[in-house]
Amino acid sequence: MPDLKLLPGRIELSRRGLVLTSCAAAVVTIVPSLSVPAFAQRATGPTEVAVEELMKPGELPDVVLGPAEAKVTVVEYASMTCGHCATFHTKVFPEIKKKYIDTGKIRFVMREFPLDNLAAATSMLARCASPEKTGEKTYALIDTFFAKQADWAFKEGSPVPRLFEIAKQAGFTQDSFDKCLTDQKLLDQVQAIRSRASEKFGVTATPTFFVNGKKLPGPTLADFEKAIDPLLAQ
């Protein structure tokens, strides 16, 4: 198993000697102890963006739940090491899924905005969960990583063994796990999603949500209901 060394500005997998450069615009760098979480910064940027630009295909296919023909599309930018993102996905998202996604009322799109090296690596593993690097298998692993965030993100020592134990439950072998974490193209694609969000849509914090192009002021169920229900009633 490779040893994931979290160094300033890069992810290094020492066994293969392959260095994967992290996001150039990363706002937080994880230290080797992983004792400090990657806190999101205060959100700034525009309150609304053009839907046509927001929904243009990116470097990777979107991770989508819900029908393409839904009247409302929610786009989330999240970091796998963001505590607020984990709270949303474990506490709020199940209610949103039950009320809006499972009933076919909205389409929910999740996009990567890694705040640090470890978040980028974890996003790569989630993408590698399915051959198409999208779909329900990818989201299922994202969901598991968020649910178990405290077990792999904020403990001392290398996070690699703990990530592998979770990834094995999604069907990873040691070889496929190592191959995913040394995929330079995939890392570049994850970086590109983050860079585009920052440069085109003014995303500065996680989680950030857009509802039909309008930025959501908060991540509570009430915030989503206030934004979504009038659009569905039109």
N, C-alpha and C positions, 0 to 999 in steps of 0.2 A: 504494500500500500504506500502511495507517495505521501510525503510529509508536506502538508500545506503550510508554508511559511508566509505569514502575513507581514510583509515589509512595507515601509512607506512607499506608496505609489505603485505597488505591483503585487501580483500573486506568483509565488514561485513553487513549482512542484519539483522538489530536489532530486527524486529518484531518476527522473528522465532529464533533468537539467534544463527543462523548458520553462522559460519565464513568460508569463502571461501578463501583459501590461494592463493595469486597471484603468478605470475611467479617468481621463485626464482632468476632468472637472469635478472629481469626487470631493464631497464636502467633509467627509470624515474618513480617517484611516484607522482600521482596527489594529490594536497593539497585540503582541503575541499572547498575552494573558487572557484576552477577550473579556476582561472584567468590567469594561465600560461599554454600555450599549450605544448604538448609533442613533442618537436622538435627532429627530427631524428638526429642521429650522422653521422659523416662522414663515408662513406662506405669503408670497408677494406675487406680483405679475398681474396680467389682465384678468378681468372677471368674466370675460367671454371671448371665445375664439370661433373662427369659421368652422362649421361642422364638416364641410367638404375637405378642408385641409386637415382637420383632426382625424378624419377617417381614411385618409389616403394610406394605401399599403406601405408598410415599413420594411425594415431589413429582415424581420421574422414575421410569420403569420400571427395574427392576434390570438390570444387565448380568450375564447368566447363561450359564454353560456347564454342560452336564450335564442329565440328565432331571429333570423336576419331581417324579417319584415316587421319587427316590432316598431311601434310608434316612437318609443323612447330608447335611446342608447346611453348607457352610463359607461364612461371610461375612467378607470382608476390607474393612477401611477403609484406604485408601492415598492418598498425596499424590504427584502426578506429579513433584515436585522432590525427593522423599525418596530419598536414596542407598540406604538399607536396602531400600526398596520395589523399586528397580531391581535390586538384587542378588537379592532374592527372585524377581522375575519372570524374570530371565535365567538364574539358576543353579538354583533350587529348583522353581519352578512347572512347568517342562517335565517333571520327573520325577513330580510330583503329577498332572499332566494325563495322562501316559501310563499311570500305575498306577491312578488312581481315576476320572478324568473320562471318558476315552475308552472305558473299560470299563463306563460307566454306573453306577458304584458311588456317586458323590457328585454333588451339585449345588454348583457354586462360584459365589458371588455377589460381585462387586466393587462397592464403593461409594466415592464421593469423600469425602475428608477433606483438602481443600487446606490446606497450611501457609502459603501465601503467594499473592500476586497471580498470579504466573506459573503456579503449579500450577492455580489456578482457571481461567485462560484456556486452558491445555492440556486440562483436563478438558472444557471447553466444546467444543473442537475435536473431541475424541474422540466426544462425544455427537452432534455434527453430521455425523459420518461416515455415518450412516444416517438415513433419513427418520423412523424410529420412535425415534431416539435411544437405541437399545439393540441388543443382538444381536452377532453375530460380527464385523460390520464395525467396530463401535465397539471391541470388544475387540482386534481386529487392530491398530487404530491405537494403542490404549493400549500394546500389546505393542511396537510400533515405537518409540513415544516413550520407553519405558523402555530399550529396547535402544540407543537413540541419545541417551540423556540427557546424556552428557558433551558432545555436539556442540551442544546448544541451551540447556542450563540454566546452565552454569557458565563461560561465556566472556564476555569483555568486549564491550560494544556491545549494540545492540538484538537481542532474540531473535526478533523477528517474521520477518525474512527466512529464518532457519534453520527456524522452525516451518512457514513456508509451503512451503519446499522439501520437507519431509516430508509435509505435508498434500496437496500436489499428487499424490504417489504414491498417495494414497487417493481421488483423484478430485476434489479441491477445485479450483475456479477462483478467480481473484482476488476475484471478486464474492462467491462463497459463503463464502470465507475471511473477508472483511471483515464480511459479514452475520452470521456466527456470532459473531465477537468483539464485536459491538455488540448482541447479543441480551440485553437486560436481564432478560427473563423467565427465560431459561435460566440466567443467572448467579444469579438469586434462587433457582432450583430447586436448583442445586449447593450454594449456601450453606445451604439448608434441610436437605439431607442431612447436611452437616457439623454443623449446629447440633443436629439431632435425635440424632446419634451422641454428641455431647458431653453433652447434657442428659439423654437417656433411658438411655444405655448406658455413660456414664462414659468414653468414648474420649478419650484425651489424647495419644496418640502414634501414629505410623505406622511400619510396618504393625501393625494390630491385627486379630486373627483370632478369630472365634467358631465353635466346632464344636458344632452342635446347641445353641447358646446358651451353651456354656462357653468362657471365654476361653483361648486357646492360650498357653502360657508362652513359646514361642519360635517362630521361623520356619523351623526346619530340617526336613528330610524326616523325621528321626527323631521330632521333636515331632508332626508330622502323623500318622505311623504309630501312635504311642502313643495318640493321641486317637481316630483313625478306626477302626483295626482291631478293637478290642473292640466298637464299635458295630455294625460289619458282621457280627460273629460272633454277635450276639444273635439 
